[in-house]
Amino acid sequence: MGNSLQNLVRAYQTGGGHLTNIQDMQYESFELTLLEQPENTYLLSAMTPKERDAVFNIAVFFNKEVSGLTLEKLRREQSLNKNFKALATFKTPDSDVVAILEGTKLPIYAFTYAIEMIQFYFENSTDNLDEDVLDHSIIARTHAQYFARTIADEARMNNNTFDGDVFESLVRHKKLASVTYFTDRADRQSALPAGMTRHDVYLI
């Protein structure tokens, strides 16, 4: 889900220049600032006060992106502003980069941070000397599971049916390859944090 918000902006914007360079925030983890009361949203409406306080005050979330959407630019672009509202931003002293966004007319949800990595990616502790960047705490995992459950519940309301043998179309979880990231630097070391240069690619 990491770059879903950026792709959404590009699809809806009527002009360019709405994404802001956030390279100084890349490969860092941040707390989130909640902008809306959960009861005023769809995506967060089932959250209990205890879940909300824990997720938005303690857990931190990993940003891989080099560009993002600020609140100012969301409000300025009419085609975005009338279709989407920001639910949370990254908690930084001098930034209002949107972290979670939802559609106001359609069930569309976008995230800037890598929510899937909370549960499904674990750094190599030998490379990073046990200095993990990702938050794998119970609170962070609860956060990821909450959104996964909510979006799955939304999908179950779909009334589409399929004719014939659908076995080949079923969702799988099959490992395809392992990828190691390098750069053009002379030392061939990746710009990714230590312990995160190798990723397994799955068909899901």
Secondary structure, 3 states (H helix, E strand, C coil): CCCHHHHHHHHHCCCCCCCEECHHHCCEEECEEECCCHHHCCCCCCCCHHHHHHHCCCCCEEECCCEECEHHHHHHCHHHHCCEEEEEEECECCECEEEEEEECCCCCEEECCCCCHHHHCCCCHHHHCCCCCCCCCHHHHHHHHHHHHHHHHHHHCCCCCCCCCCHHHCCCCEEEEEEECCCCCCCCCCCCCCCCCEEEEEEC
